[in-house]
């Protein structure tokens, strides 16, 4: 049965530690609960927003007209990784619940000697969020290993979809309807199946550890951030380089700042507000536009009443 809870303070639920209060939180313990989700959301009003670990969200201050949807991690949605079969070309299929943590999945894959997702080491958050935003790093992206995804939506109900029914790109993932058009309305990832290649477990673990240590040395992985805030305009012009060259590394407004380690990471120094964050992002966009003639697009997802 769905649980309707008091609206969460999003500053307590996002890695940026920013955000006011949502209208309500709706929590599902298992797939059968989701059948009543559309009706519950219609009754509560507000825009539905799927919340996992909160690692790619910039939530506004104040009272937000959103209803947060969460999946309980102690039931089917948090199912541990499980080997379910093989593809015709010999790749190993691993199914995992959307509420499972991505680092835990990667650790299990390394222990099994299964490669293909090593570049994702060091990315926080859950599996569902990694699929929904096509998380990626070091030339590896979630979508390239994705074999099937199980979703729930008002239009599709419960559906397990193969590659012909989803599309992914740079920090983008979309589900297609039966006609091949992008699905109209919201959907919720409930589980994912990845196709991995067999390899040497020690080498896979070493590659993951190397990627994590590289991130730790060059990115503020322990700070209150949402990861990279701007999309890279191109491989030749990464946002971090543009921001750095424009003199924005370490630049701050109020309690928000661009990291001194990596200019594309906006961090909350402890007293930041969403107002500070939006001001800082706008300042950066103008600075990069004036210096390089390029428009920076946000990678972080904004929840706002503005």
N, C-alpha and C positions, 0 to 999 in steps of 0.2 A: 504494500500500500504506500502511495506517495505521502511524504511528510511535508507539510507546509510550515516553515519556520519563520520567525521574525526576520525581517530584512537584515542581512549581514552588513557590518561596517567594512567596506572593501579595503580600507587601509590595513585591516587585520588579515586580509585574504589574498593580497597581491604582493609580489616580490618587490615592487617599488614602494610599498608601504604608503600608498596614496589612495584616496577615494572616500566618498561619503557613504550614505546608507542606501541600499537598494530597497525596493518595495517589499520584497519577500524572497525567500529561498525555497525552492522545491527540490526535495531530495528523493531519488529513486534507489531502492535497495536491489532491484533485479529487473530483468527485461519486462516481466508481466506488469510492473508498475507503470511503465511508459504508456500503456494503452490509454490511461486516463490523463496523460500529460496535456494534450491539446485543450481539453475541456477545462482543466485546472488553470492553465495559462490564460484562457479567455476570461475566466471568472476573475482572476487577479488583476488583469489589465497590465499595461506596461509591455516593454519589449523583452522577449526572452533572450538571455545571454547564457551561454554554456561556460561554466567555470570549472577548471581542473585545479592545477596548482597555482594559477594566477601569475605565471611567469612571463607573459607577453601582453600585459594589459596596463593601460594608463587610464585609470578611473578618475572622473571629475570629483570635485568637492561638492558638498551639499546633498540634498535628497535627489536620488537618481530614479528616473521613470523606467527601471528595468527590474525584471524578475530573474533571479539567478537560478539556473538549473545545475544540480550537482549529482554525481553518481557515487554511491557509497563504495568505499574501497575495500570493505571487509566481506564482500559477497561476490556474486558472479562477475560484476564489472571490474573487480580487482583480481580476476583470475590470473594465476601464475602462468608464465610461459609454458607451452606444451607442444611437443613435436606431434604433428598430425598427419604427416605423409611426405611425399616427394612429388616434384614436378616431373614431366617427361624428360627434361634435360638433366635430371639428377639433383636439382636443388632441394634443400630440406625446408619443409613448411613448418613454421612456428606460429601458433595462435596465442594471443595474449589479450587480457581485458584492457579496456580503455583507461581505467582508473589506476592501472599498474604504473609505477614509476619507470621512466625511460632508463635511468641508470641501472635499475635492477634488471631490466630486460637485457641490457648490454652485458652486464656481468654474467648472466646465465648463458648468453650466446657464446661468450668467450670460454666458459667452462665446458661447453659442448663442442668447442672447436668449429663454430659456425661464423663465417665472415660475411661482410657486405655492408655492415653498419658501423665500422670502426670510427669513421669520421664524426659520428654523433656523440662521441665520448665528451663529457663535460657539459653537455646541454641539460639543463634542469627540466623539471616538469614531468607531465604524464604522457602516456602513449597516445591517448586520444587527442590531446593538444598538439603533439608532434605531427600526427597525421593531418589534422585539420589545418595546420599552417605550413605543412610540408617543411618541417624543420630540416636544416642542413648546415654543414660545416666541412671545411677542408675537402671540397669536391664531392662530398657524399650528401645525399638528401633522402629523406624518409620515403618519398614516393617511388624512388627507383627500386627499392626492395619490397614495396607493398604488392602483395599477390591478391588480396581480397580485403574488403572492409565491410563490417556489419554496422548498419546505421538504423536509426529510427527517425521518421519524419511523419507529419500529418498526411502527406501525399502517398508515401511508400509504405507506411507502417514499419514492420521489422523486415529488413532486407539485407541479404549478403550479396555484395556486388563485386564482380571481377573487373579487370582493367578496362574492359569495354564500357563500363558504367561510371568511371571516374576519370578526372583529368587533374594533372598536377603541373605546376610550374614553379618559378622562383617565389618562394614563400606563399604559394597559392595552392589550394585544393578545392575541387568542386565535384559534386555528384550530378550525374545525368539522369534524366527521366527516361522512360521507355522509348521515346522518340529520338533520343540522343541530344536533347536540349538541356541546358543547365537547369537543375531542379529549382522550382520556384518556392521560396520560403526557407525556413530553417531546417537543419538536420542535426542529429546528435550521433557522434561516433561511439559505438558501444564495445567494439572489439576490432582487432586487426590481425591479419595473417601475413607474415613476411616470408619471402623465399630467399634462403641463404645458401652460401656455398661452403662445402666442407673444406677445412684447412687445419693448420697446426694451432692448437689451442694456446700454446705459449706465445707464438708469434702474434696471434690475434690480440691476446691480452697485452702484449708489449706495445702493439700499435695503439690500442685504446689508451693505455697509460701515457704513451708519448703525446698523443693528442690532448689529453687532459692537462698534462704538465705544460704543454705549449700554451694552452688557453690560460692556465693559472699564471704564467709568466708574462702574458701580454694583455690580459683582460681582467677586470675587477670582479672575479667570479664570486668573491665573498661579500661584495657590497650589495646594498639594496638597489637593484637595477632590474630592468625588464629585458636585458640583453640588448642587442643592437636596436636603436630606435628608428633609424632611417634605412630604407632599401638602398642597395648599391646601384647607382645609375648604370654602371657597366662594370665588367671585370677589370677594365683598365682604369676606371675611376671609382674605386670603392668610397663609400660615404665617409669612412673614418679618415682616409687620406685627405679628402676635400675639406673636412672639418678641421683637421690638424693644420693644413696649409693656410686655412683662413684664420688661424690663431685662436681656435675655440677649445683646444685641449685644456682642461682645467677651468674653463670659463664658467661662472656661476651667476645665477639670479636667485636671491633668497636662499633657501635651503637646498636647491637643486643645482647640479653641476655636471658638466661633461668630464668624464674620468681623465685623470692625468696619465693613465695607462693606455687608454684607447678612447679616442674622441667620439666614437659612435655609441658609447655607453653613457647614458644619462643616469646619474646616481642620486639617491636621496641621502643627504648628509645627516639626516636625523630630524630636521625641522621643516622639510620641504612640504609644499602644498601643490595641488594640481595646478593652481593659478601660476605658481612659479614655473612649473614644468611647461605649461603651454607657452608662457612668455619666452622661456629659454629656447624652445623648439622653433618658435616664430623668428626669434632673433637669428638663429642659426640658418634658417631657410633664406632669410634676406641676405645674410652675409655671404653664403655660398652662391646665391643667384647673382649678386653684384660682382663677386670675384671671378666666377667661372661661367656665368650664364646658364647654370644648370638648376633645375627644380628638384629638390629632395622630396621624396614621398615617404610617408611614415610606414614602417614595418610593424611597429607596435599597434595593437588594437585599442582604439579609443572608445570608452564608454562615457558619454557626456549628455548633458541636458542643453548644451549651448546650441 
